[in-house]
Amino acid sequence: MCGIVGYFDYQRLDFQLSPENFKQMVDSMIHRGPDGRGCYQEPGIGLGHRRLAILDVDGDRASQPMAIEERGIWLTYNGTIYNFRELKKELEFLGHRFFTVSDTEVLLHAYLEWGLECLEKLNGIFAFAIWDKSKSRLWLVRDPLGIKPLFYSDGNGKIVFASEVPALFHFPGLSREPDLFGMDAFFTFGYVPAPMTGHKAIRQLMPGEYLLIENGKKTFKKFWDLPLGASKHKDSEQELLEEFSRLLKQAVECQMVSDVPLGAFLSSGTDSFAIVQAMQQVNKGRTTAFNMGFNNRKFDELDSTKISADALDVKLIAQRMDLDVESLIREVSPHVQEPFADSSSLPTYLLCKMASKYVKVVLGGDGADELLGGYEVYKANDLARCYRRIPQVIREKLIRPLVRSIPDFGGKYSFQEKAGRFMYGSQQGAGRDHASWRIMLPQYLKKKLYTPEFFNEVKDFDAIGIYEKSILRAREQGCSFLDSYLYADLTFYLPNDMLVKVDRMSMAHGLEVRVPFLDLNLVEFCWRLPENMKIRGGKLKYILRKMLGETYPKELRRLPKSGFNLETDAFSGTDIMIDNKFFAPSKIHANELFGKYHFAMLSYLARLMN
């Protein structure tokens, strides 16, 4: 993993950014790549790189930007190509010579041999830029599932790009003007979905998309998507189980390639359990796992994680902490970079900080829920369709007051919170209900928070409709309701929320996180699984649980699904002042709206925008 940055004057080809200014852009991402820096500049073009050395770590031979200078091709690249050794053998057979053992050089020669079609060969996580001088071509690419970020700004005939938004602001004249629609999307979801950002002048490449600039012409192309019209597997359940197990182990083995120490995140859940189990098989029982516990027992699962570790016979490095959430927010905020308010980023930050003291690479279980149907919302969608059949007068006059009268039974999330979300989402209708389960602020609360001017600017913007669009697209291609929801979560929720959290919090500590469940071969196999191999008889992620069988401890099977969260409303202070041109200049009780954590993030956001 690394940080990449660059610019291209595609109209005049003579602009030259000062070397000092360019180094500022590059070095703003030193946390992403503490092991080295590289800069390449000539009239009209600049490529920069901060290196986190994972492969070919001896010396500078694998440093970047890397070039085939006699062909005028330069590369700056963030990521890992897991099948680079197989590609290297193929390229050597075709006559290519290599001077390093890095995946960077393989990617460079893959482009030289196959051009833009080299993307069909790659299995990995990546964001990269290739400058091909002979064609006056700059090629920006983001991996199929959006695991790695790539931001850009296009104006006045120049494009500037980077792995992080703050790096772009070192480019002269780049506007910080907020994007009001992006901000409304943030208030809706707690994040800004690609291609938007919080700034008008900055956009993100979409997952599985590239931008090609050649001879002054710009072309955006979606080069990968899930096969929406693909038929389902017809194999027997046992055959599907065996193939799923084989592909998962293969993905884990590929992603364990590393020349530096490697470990895994482990919780009490099935996802990380399955990853670590496969690592133990590949690694012959020498896996190190990491977890973080909290003295607030409501959000602590360290004891149950120890049960997982004992069952897997792995070394578990863990600690239990008292949290000063206010101080932690101040520490985490600069690494968020974009409007982002997923409170689980806080414990994730601490976990990555701890793990980075021991290893430089970890494997995590992200993606399994979106791939295999692991969220309760999938069952809620079915229930909502039944709920909507009840006459509205009964729902409003009988059910809603009854729900409000039921006392809180405790637990991580209150019954009232879950029931309130369910009833609100159910009112939105099929498709929009699924998107509504995940919102942070409903429209009526936005009206309380926004200034009248801001509200009038964005009142006709339908943020939920962006999420719903993915569902409708899948439905139009003949997908079932469940597959449509999974498609939306894999292409919208996962890359804009879950993967953002992991990337920002891990790279804050120079830690690379790999996600075997999002291996393309495994993703495409799981997409074609029959629905009853994902959810059966109320059991979520059926095929995963079936594969684990008796190896997954009985004590853990009875536990409810638990996200990696903490209590964010427990820190001191009752009010947070938000006072700038977008937010109502008045004191607001944070709990009345959506939690003090989110208001603290807004305070940081207000400073960033100004």
JODA-V388089 format. One record per residue. N is the residue number from 1. PHI is phi in whole degrees, 0 to 359 (none if undefined). D_LAST is the distance of its C-alpha to the last C-alpha in Angstrom with 1 decimal. Layout:
n:N phi:PHI d_last:D_LAST
n:N phi:PHI d_last:D_LAST
This chain:
n:1 phi:none d_last:30.8
n:2 phi:204 d_last:28.5
n:3 phi:237 d_last:25.2
n:4 phi:240 d_last:25.5
n:5 phi:204 d_last:23.5
n:6 phi:180 d_last:24.7
n:7 phi:210 d_last:24.5
n:8 phi:209 d_last:27.2
n:9 phi:270 d_last:27.8
n:10 phi:276 d_last:30.0
n:11 phi:259 d_last:30.9
n:12 phi:251 d_last:32.0
n:13 phi:60 d_last:32.3
n:14 phi:226 d_last:31.9
n:15 phi:294 d_last:28.2
n:16 phi:226 d_last:27.9
n:17 phi:283 d_last:24.8
n:18 phi:298 d_last:25.5
n:19 phi:304 d_last:26.9
n:20 phi:294 d_last:24.6
n:21 phi:296 d_last:21.5
n:22 phi:293 d_last:23.1
n:23 phi:297 d_last:24.0
n:24 phi:299 d_last:20.4
n:25 phi:300 d_last:19.7
n:26 phi:293 d_last:22.8
n:27 phi:285 d_last:22.5
n:28 phi:295 d_last:19.1
n:29 phi:249 d_last:21.3
n:30 phi:300 d_last:24.1
n:31 phi:294 d_last:24.1
n:32 phi:285 d_last:25.2
n:33 phi:214 d_last:27.9
n:34 phi:281 d_last:29.0
n:35 phi:265 d_last:32.5
n:36 phi:171 d_last:31.9
n:37 phi:227 d_last:29.9
n:38 phi:218 d_last:31.1
n:39 phi:223 d_last:30.0
n:40 phi:230 d_last:31.8
n:41 phi:220 d_last:31.1
n:42 phi:209 d_last:33.2
n:43 phi:308 d_last:32.5
n:44 phi:92 d_last:30.3
n:45 phi:216 d_last:29.7
n:46 phi:211 d_last:28.1
n:47 phi:233 d_last:28.4
n:48 phi:230 d_last:27.2
n:49 phi:205 d_last:28.0
n:50 phi:246 d_last:27.6
n:51 phi:255 d_last:30.8
n:52 phi:254 d_last:31.7
n:53 phi:283 d_last:35.5
n:54 phi:243 d_last:37.3
n:55 phi:242 d_last:40.2
n:56 phi:52 d_last:42.2
n:57 phi:272 d_last:40.5
n:58 phi:278 d_last:43.1
n:59 phi:74 d_last:42.1
n:60 phi:251 d_last:39.8
n:61 phi:293 d_last:41.9
n:62 phi:258 d_last:39.5
n:63 phi:290 d_last:36.4
n:64 phi:231 d_last:34.0
n:65 phi:302 d_last:33.3
n:66 phi:253 d_last:37.0
n:67 phi:222 d_last:39.2
n:68 phi:254 d_last:42.6
n:69 phi:297 d_last:42.6
n:70 phi:293 d_last:45.8
n:71 phi:256 d_last:44.4
n:72 phi:68 d_last:41.0
n:73 phi:244 d_last:39.1
n:74 phi:235 d_last:36.1
n:75 phi:225 d_last:34.3
n:76 phi:237 d_last:31.2
n:77 phi:214 d_last:31.4
n:78 phi:238 d_last:29.9
n:79 phi:145 d_last:32.4
n:80 phi:216 d_last:36.0
n:81 phi:264 d_last:38.9
n:82 phi:289 d_last:41.3
n:83 phi:261 d_last:44.3
n:84 phi:294 d_last:43.9
n:85 phi:292 d_last:47.3
n:86 phi:295 d_last:49.1
n:87 phi:295 d_last:47.3
n:88 phi:297 d_last:48.2
n:89 phi:298 d_last:51.9
n:90 phi:296 d_last:51.7
n:91 phi:290 d_last:50.2
n:92 phi:297 d_last:52.7
n:93 phi:298 d_last:55.5
n:94 phi:275 d_last:54.1
n:95 phi:106 d_last:54.4
n:96 phi:281 d_last:50.9
n:97 phi:247 d_last:50.9
n:98 phi:238 d_last:48.4
n:99 phi:241 d_last:47.6
n:100 phi:228 d_last:45.3
n:101 phi:246 d_last:45.5
n:102 phi:263 d_last:41.8
n:103 phi:286 d_last:40.5
n:104 phi:299 d_last:38.3
n:105 phi:293 d_last:41.4
n:106 phi:295 d_last:42.9
n:107 phi:298 d_last:39.9
n:108 phi:298 d_last:40.1
n:109 phi:286 d_last:43.9
n:110 phi:297 d_last:43.5
n:111 phi:294 d_last:41.4
n:112 phi:300 d_last:44.0
n:113 phi:279 d_last:46.8
n:114 phi:247 d_last:45.4
n:115 phi:64 d_last:42.5
n:116 phi:297 d_last:40.0
n:117 phi:289 d_last:42.6
n:118 phi:299 d_last:42.1
n:119 phi:300 d_last:39.6
n:120 phi:292 d_last:42.6
n:121 phi:266 d_last:43.8
n:122 phi:272 d_last:40.8
n:123 phi:234 d_last:40.5
n:124 phi:177 d_last:37.4
n:125 phi:240 d_last:33.7
n:126 phi:195 d_last:31.8
n:127 phi:219 d_last:29.1
n:128 phi:212 d_last:30.3
n:129 phi:230 d_last:30.3
n:130 phi:241 d_last:33.7
n:131 phi:254 d_last:34.1
n:132 phi:249 d_last:37.6
n:133 phi:297 d_last:38.3
n:134 phi:295 d_last:41.7
n:135 phi:256 d_last:40.1
n:136 phi:49 d_last:36.9
n:137 phi:236 d_last:35.3
n:138 phi:246 d_last:32.1
n:139 phi:236 d_last:32.3
n:140 phi:252 d_last:29.4
n:141 phi:223 d_last:30.7
n:142 phi:238 d_last:29.5
n:143 phi:298 d_last:32.2
n:144 phi:305 d_last:34.0
n:145 phi:254 d_last:32.4
n:146 phi:71 d_last:28.9
n:147 phi:288 d_last:29.3
n:148 phi:251 d_last:27.3
n:149 phi:272 d_last:23.9
n:150 phi:207 d_last:23.3
n:151 phi:256 d_last:20.0
n:152 phi:208 d_last:20.1
n:153 phi:225 d_last:18.7
n:154 phi:232 d_last:21.2
n:155 phi:191 d_last:21.0
n:156 phi:56 d_last:23.1
n:157 phi:76 d_last:25.9
n:158 phi:233 d_last:24.1
n:159 phi:244 d_last:23.3
n:160 phi:232 d_last:21.3
n:161 phi:221 d_last:21.6
n:162 phi:192 d_last:21.1
n:163 phi:286 d_last:21.8
n:164 phi:223 d_last:18.2
n:165 phi:299 d_last:14.8
n:166 phi:304 d_last:13.4
n:167 phi:298 d_last:16.4
n:168 phi:293 d_last:15.6
n:169 phi:287 d_last:12.6
n:170 phi:277 d_last:15.2
n:171 phi:279 d_last:16.9
n:172 phi:302 d_last:16.7
n:173 phi:82 d_last:15.0
n:174 phi:285 d_last:13.6
n:175 phi:286 d_last:11.0
n:176 phi:259 d_last:7.8
n:177 phi:302 d_last:8.6
n:178 phi:293 d_last:9.2
n:179 phi:266 d_last:13.0
n:180 phi:297 d_last:14.1
n:181 phi:289 d_last:17.4
n:182 phi:296 d_last:16.1
n:183 phi:292 d_last:14.1
n:184 phi:295 d_last:17.4
n:185 phi:297 d_last:19.3
n:186 phi:299 d_last:17.3
n:187 phi:295 d_last:18.2
n:188 phi:285 d_last:21.7
n:189 phi:251 d_last:22.4
n:190 phi:92 d_last:20.0
n:191 phi:203 d_last:19.1
n:192 phi:254 d_last:18.3
n:193 phi:286 d_last:21.6
n:194 phi:298 d_last:22.3
n:195 phi:272 d_last:22.2
n:196 phi:287 d_last:18.8
n:197 phi:223 d_last:15.6
n:198 phi:281 d_last:12.2
n:199 phi:234 d_last:11.5
n:200 phi:300 d_last:13.9
n:201 phi:276 d_last:14.8
n:202 phi:238 d_last:15.7
n:203 phi:229 d_last:18.8
n:204 phi:245 d_last:21.2
n:205 phi:293 d_last:24.9
n:206 phi:283 d_last:26.9
n:207 phi:304 d_last:29.4
n:208 phi:67 d_last:32.6
n:209 phi:234 d_last:31.2
n:210 phi:230 d_last:31.2
n:211 phi:241 d_last:29.9
n:212 phi:248 d_last:32.5
n:213 phi:242 d_last:31.9
n:214 phi:219 d_last:35.3
n:215 phi:54 d_last:36.4
n:216 phi:81 d_last:33.2
n:217 phi:260 d_last:33.7
n:218 phi:253 d_last:31.3
n:219 phi:228 d_last:32.8
n:220 phi:261 d_last:31.3
n:221 phi:217 d_last:34.0
n:222 phi:275 d_last:34.4
n:223 phi:259 d_last:36.9
n:224 phi:211 d_last:37.4
n:225 phi:206 d_last:37.6
n:226 phi:296 d_last:39.8
n:227 phi:284 d_last:43.2
n:228 phi:300 d_last:43.0
n:229 phi:268 d_last:46.5
n:230 phi:292 d_last:48.2
n:231 phi:286 d_last:51.2
n:232 phi:279 d_last:51.4
n:233 phi:297 d_last:53.3
n:234 phi:255 d_last:57.0
n:235 phi:292 d_last:57.9
n:236 phi:290 d_last:59.2
n:237 phi:300 d_last:57.1
n:238 phi:295 d_last:58.5
n:239 phi:295 d_last:57.7
n:240 phi:294 d_last:54.1
n:241 phi:299 d_last:53.7
n:242 phi:294 d_last:55.2
n:243 phi:290 d_last:53.0
n:244 phi:300 d_last:49.8
n:245 phi:297 d_last:50.8
n:246 phi:297 d_last:51.7
n:247 phi:293 d_last:48.4
n:248 phi:293 d_last:46.3
n:249 phi:296 d_last:48.3
n:250 phi:297 d_last:48.1
n:251 phi:296 d_last:44.3
n:252 phi:298 d_last:44.0
n:253 phi:298 d_last:46.5
n:254 phi:298 d_last:44.6
n:255 phi:276 d_last:41.3
n:256 phi:272 d_last:42.9
n:257 phi:294 d_last:43.3
n:258 phi:189 d_last:41.8
n:259 phi:257 d_last:42.8
n:260 phi:228 d_last:40.9
n:261 phi:304 d_last:41.2
n:262 phi:224 d_last:40.4
n:263 phi:217 d_last:40.3
n:264 phi:210 d_last:39.2
n:265 phi:275 d_last:37.3
n:266 phi:224 d_last:39.8
n:267 phi:235 d_last:39.6
n:268 phi:270 d_last:42.4
n:269 phi:277 d_last:41.6
n:270 phi:290 d_last:43.7
n:271 phi:296 d_last:41.1
n:272 phi:292 d_last:40.6
n:273 phi:301 d_last:44.3
n:274 phi:296 d_last:45.4
n:275 phi:295 d_last:43.3
n:276 phi:292 d_last:44.6
n:277 phi:300 d_last:48.1
n:278 phi:293 d_last:48.0
n:279 phi:298 d_last:46.6
n:280 phi:298 d_last:49.5
n:281 phi:293 d_last:52.0
n:282 phi:286 d_last:50.5
n:283 phi:267 d_last:49.9
n:284 phi:55 d_last:53.3
n:285 phi:75 d_last:51.9
n:286 phi:243 d_last:49.6
n:287 phi:276 d_last:46.2
n:288 phi:252 d_last:43.7
n:289 phi:242 d_last:41.5
n:290 phi:229 d_last:38.4
n:291 phi:206 d_last:37.2
n:292 phi:234 d_last:35.2
n:293 phi:246 d_last:36.4
n:294 phi:227 d_last:35.1
n:295 phi:290 d_last:37.1
n:296 phi:285 d_last:35.9
n:297 phi:296 d_last:38.9
n:298 phi:299 d_last:37.5
n:299 phi:244 d_last:35.2
n:300 phi:255 d_last:37.4
n:301 phi:228 d_last:39.7
n:302 phi:293 d_last:40.7
n:303 phi:298 d_last:44.4
n:304 phi:288 d_last:44.6
n:305 phi:294 d_last:43.0
n:306 phi:296 d_last:45.8
n:307 phi:295 d_last:48.3
n:308 phi:300 d_last:46.8
n:309 phi:298 d_last:46.9
n:310 phi:295 d_last:50.5
n:311 phi:296 d_last:51.6
n:312 phi:270 d_last:50.1
n:313 phi:58 d_last:51.4
n:314 phi:246 d_last:48.2
n:315 phi:283 d_last:46.8
n:316 phi:250 d_last:43.9
n:317 phi:255 d_last:41.3
n:318 phi:210 d_last:39.5
n:319 phi:209 d_last:38.2
n:320 phi:251 d_last:37.5
n:321 phi:232 d_last:34.5
n:322 phi:271 d_last:33.3
n:323 phi:246 d_last:29.6
n:324 phi:259 d_last:26.9
n:325 phi:296 d_last:24.4
n:326 phi:299 d_last:21.7
n:327 phi:294 d_last:22.0
n:328 phi:296 d_last:22.4
n:329 phi:299 d_last:19.1
n:330 phi:297 d_last:17.3
n:331 phi:287 d_last:19.5
n:332 phi:280 d_last:19.0
n:333 phi:310 d_last:15.3
n:334 phi:298 d_last:14.5
n:335 phi:273 d_last:17.4
n:336 phi:290 d_last:16.4
n:337 phi:71 d_last:13.9
n:338 phi:237 d_last:13.6
n:339 phi:305 d_last:13.5
n:340 phi:203 d_last:16.9
n:341 phi:222 d_last:18.8
n:342 phi:274 d_last:22.4
n:343 phi:296 d_last:23.6
n:344 phi:290 d_last:26.3
n:345 phi:296 d_last:23.9
n:346 phi:293 d_last:24.3
n:347 phi:295 d_last:28.1
n:348 phi:297 d_last:27.9
n:349 phi:300 d_last:25.7
n:350 phi:293 d_last:28.4
n:351 phi:296 d_last:31.2
n:352 phi:295 d_last:29.9
n:353 phi:299 d_last:29.4
n:354 phi:292 d_last:33.0
n:355 phi:297 d_last:34.5
n:356 phi:295 d_last:33.0
n:357 phi:285 d_last:35.2
n:358 phi:244 d_last:38.2
n:359 phi:220 d_last:37.5
n:360 phi:248 d_last:35.3
n:361 phi:222 d_last:36.0
n:362 phi:226 d_last:36.4
n:363 phi:258 d_last:37.6
n:364 phi:234 d_last:36.1
n:365 phi:260 d_last:37.3
n:366 phi:298 d_last:34.4
n:367 phi:103 d_last:35.5
n:368 phi:294 d_last:38.8
n:369 phi:296 d_last:37.7
n:370 phi:286 d_last:36.3
n:371 phi:276 d_last:39.4
n:372 phi:243 d_last:42.1
n:373 phi:80 d_last:41.1
n:374 phi:257 d_last:40.0
n:375 phi:256 d_last:38.0
n:376 phi:297 d_last:39.5
n:377 phi:298 d_last:37.6
n:378 phi:293 d_last:40.2
n:379 phi:287 d_last:42.9
n:380 phi:297 d_last:40.8
n:381 phi:299 d_last:40.7
n:382 phi:295 d_last:44.5
n:383 phi:296 d_last:44.7
n:384 phi:296 d_last:42.4
n:385 phi:297 d_last:44.7
n:386 phi:288 d_last:47.6
n:387 phi:299 d_last:45.6
n:388 phi:291 d_last:44.9
n:389 phi:282 d_last:48.7
n:390 phi:287 d_last:49.0
n:391 phi:307 d_last:49.2
n:392 phi:301 d_last:45.9
n:393 phi:297 d_last:47.7
n:394 phi:289 d_last:48.8
n:395 phi:298 d_last:45.3
n:396 phi:280 d_last:43.7
n:397 phi:268 d_last:46.5
n:398 phi:244 d_last:48.0
n:399 phi:291 d_last:45.9
n:400 phi:298 d_last:42.5
n:401 phi:298 d_last:44.0
n:402 phi:296 d_last:46.1
n:403 phi:298 d_last:43.1
n:404 phi:296 d_last:41.3
n:405 phi:275 d_last:44.4
n:406 phi:284 d_last:44.8
n:407 phi:292 d_last:43.9
n:408 phi:286 d_last:41.3
n:409 phi:268 d_last:43.3
n:410 phi:85 d_last:40.7
n:411 phi:95 d_last:39.6
n:412 phi:297 d_last:36.2
n:413 phi:237 d_last:35.3
n:414 phi:289 d_last:37.0
n:415 phi:300 d_last:39.4
n:416 phi:297 d_last:37.6
n:417 phi:297 d_last:34.3
n:418 phi:292 d_last:36.2
n:419 phi:293 d_last:38.4
n:420 phi:297 d_last:35.6
n:421 phi:296 d_last:33.8
n:422 phi:297 d_last:37.1
n:423 phi:293 d_last:38.0
n:424 phi:296 d_last:34.6
n:425 phi:296 d_last:34.7
n:426 phi:300 d_last:38.4
n:427 phi:292 d_last:37.7
n:428 phi:280 d_last:35.6
n:429 phi:93 d_last:38.7
n:430 phi:299 d_last:39.6
n:431 phi:92 d_last:36.9
n:432 phi:292 d_last:34.0
n:433 phi:298 d_last:35.4
n:434 phi:299 d_last:34.8
n:435 phi:296 d_last:31.1
n:436 phi:288 d_last:30.8
n:437 phi:300 d_last:32.0
n:438 phi:257 d_last:28.8
n:439 phi:279 d_last:26.2
n:440 phi:264 d_last:23.8
n:441 phi:233 d_last:23.4
n:442 phi:287 d_last:26.2
n:443 phi:300 d_last:25.7
n:444 phi:292 d_last:27.0
n:445 phi:280 d_last:24.4
n:446 phi:301 d_last:21.5
n:447 phi:297 d_last:22.9
n:448 phi:289 d_last:22.7
n:449 phi:274 d_last:19.1
n:450 phi:289 d_last:17.5
n:451 phi:293 d_last:17.2
n:452 phi:304 d_last:20.1
n:453 phi:295 d_last:18.0
n:454 phi:295 d_last:16.3
n:455 phi:300 d_last:19.7
n:456 phi:294 d_last:21.5
n:457 phi:293 d_last:19.3
n:458 phi:246 d_last:20.1
n:459 phi:298 d_last:23.4
n:460 phi:266 d_last:25.5
n:461 phi:277 d_last:23.7
n:462 phi:253 d_last:25.9
n:463 phi:296 d_last:24.1
n:464 phi:300 d_last:27.4
n:465 phi:298 d_last:29.2
n:466 phi:293 d_last:27.6
n:467 phi:297 d_last:29.1
n:468 phi:298 d_last:32.3
n:469 phi:303 d_last:32.6
n:470 phi:295 d_last:33.6
n:471 phi:296 d_last:36.2
n:472 phi:296 d_last:37.6
n:473 phi:298 d_last:37.9
n:474 phi:294 d_last:39.9
n:475 phi:297 d_last:42.1
n:476 phi:296 d_last:42.9
n:477 phi:271 d_last:44.1
n:478 phi:91 d_last:46.5
n:479 phi:285 d_last:44.7
n:480 phi:292 d_last:45.5
n:481 phi:302 d_last:43.1
n:482 phi:299 d_last:42.6
n:483 phi:298 d_last:42.1
n:484 phi:295 d_last:39.6
n:485 phi:292 d_last:37.5
n:486 phi:296 d_last:37.9
n:487 phi:299 d_last:36.8
n:488 phi:297 d_last:33.7
n:489 phi:289 d_last:32.8
n:490 phi:289 d_last:33.6
n:491 phi:255 d_last:31.6
n:492 phi:239 d_last:28.6
n:493 phi:294 d_last:28.3
n:494 phi:298 d_last:29.4
n:495 phi:287 d_last:27.3
n:496 phi:267 d_last:24.0
n:497 phi:239 d_last:24.4
n:498 phi:299 d_last:27.2
n:499 phi:285 d_last:27.1
n:500 phi:299 d_last:23.3
n:501 phi:304 d_last:23.8
n:502 phi:294 d_last:26.8
n:503 phi:296 d_last:25.3
n:504 phi:293 d_last:22.1
n:505 phi:286 d_last:23.9
n:506 phi:283 d_last:26.9
n:507 phi:288 d_last:25.3
n:508 phi:300 d_last:23.3
n:509 phi:242 d_last:26.8
n:510 phi:61 d_last:28.4
n:511 phi:244 d_last:30.5
n:512 phi:267 d_last:31.7
n:513 phi:250 d_last:32.4
n:514 phi:252 d_last:35.0
n:515 phi:230 d_last:35.9
n:516 phi:302 d_last:39.6
n:517 phi:296 d_last:39.6
n:518 phi:259 d_last:37.5
n:519 phi:302 d_last:40.1
n:520 phi:299 d_last:40.8
n:521 phi:297 d_last:44.6
n:522 phi:290 d_last:44.1
n:523 phi:300 d_last:41.5
n:524 phi:290 d_last:43.8
n:525 phi:294 d_last:46.8
n:526 phi:294 d_last:45.1
n:527 phi:299 d_last:43.9
n:528 phi:266 d_last:47.6
n:529 phi:291 d_last:48.8
n:530 phi:300 d_last:50.5
n:531 phi:303 d_last:48.6
n:532 phi:286 d_last:51.1
n:533 phi:268 d_last:50.2
n:534 phi:255 d_last:46.6
n:535 phi:232 d_last:47.2
n:536 phi:218 d_last:50.8
n:537 phi:56 d_last:52.2
n:538 phi:83 d_last:48.8
n:539 phi:275 d_last:48.3
n:540 phi:276 d_last:44.9
n:541 phi:51 d_last:44.9
n:542 phi:304 d_last:48.7
n:543 phi:295 d_last:49.4
n:544 phi:292 d_last:47.4
n:545 phi:294 d_last:49.1
n:546 phi:294 d_last:52.4
n:547 phi:296 d_last:52.0
n:548 phi:291 d_last:51.2
n:549 phi:54 d_last:54.1
n:550 phi:285 d_last:55.7
n:551 phi:289 d_last:53.6
n:552 phi:276 d_last:50.7
n:553 phi:304 d_last:51.6
n:554 phi:300 d_last:53.0
n:555 phi:299 d_last:51.1
n:556 phi:275 d_last:47.8
n:557 phi:294 d_last:49.0
n:558 phi:276 d_last:49.1
n:559 phi:284 d_last:45.5
n:560 phi:291 d_last:42.9
n:561 phi:299 d_last:40.1
n:562 phi:229 d_last:37.4
n:563 phi:282 d_last:33.9
n:564 phi:269 d_last:32.2
n:565 phi:231 d_last:30.2
n:566 phi:214 d_last:29.8
n:567 phi:280 d_last:29.5
n:568 phi:260 d_last:25.8
n:569 phi:258 d_last:26.4
n:570 phi:266 d_last:28.6
n:571 phi:272 d_last:26.3
n:572 phi:291 d_last:26.2
n:573 phi:97 d_last:24.5
n:574 phi:250 d_last:24.9
n:575 phi:227 d_last:21.6
n:576 phi:231 d_last:17.9
n:577 phi:275 d_last:15.7
n:578 phi:244 d_last:12.9
n:579 phi:214 d_last:11.5
n:580 phi:210 d_last:8.8
n:581 phi:289 d_last:9.7
n:582 phi:256 d_last:11.0
n:583 phi:247 d_last:12.9
n:584 phi:303 d_last:15.8
n:585 phi:279 d_last:15.4
n:586 phi:206 d_last:18.4
n:587 phi:285 d_last:19.9
n:588 phi:227 d_last:21.1
n:589 phi:292 d_last:23.6
n:590 phi:299 d_last:22.2
n:591 phi:299 d_last:25.7
n:592 phi:298 d_last:26.4
n:593 phi:257 d_last:23.9
n:594 phi:204 d_last:23.5
n:595 phi:102 d_last:23.3
n:596 phi:290 d_last:21.3
n:597 phi:302 d_last:20.4
n:598 phi:293 d_last:18.4
n:599 phi:290 d_last:16.6
n:600 phi:296 d_last:15.9
n:601 phi:295 d_last:14.4
n:602 phi:292 d_last:12.2
n:603 phi:300 d_last:11.0
n:604 phi:297 d_last:10.1
n:605 phi:299 d_last:8.6
n:606 phi:300 d_last:6.3
n:607 phi:294 d_last:5.3
n:608 phi:296 d_last:5.5
n:609 phi:294 d_last:3.8
n:610 phi:268 d_last:0.0
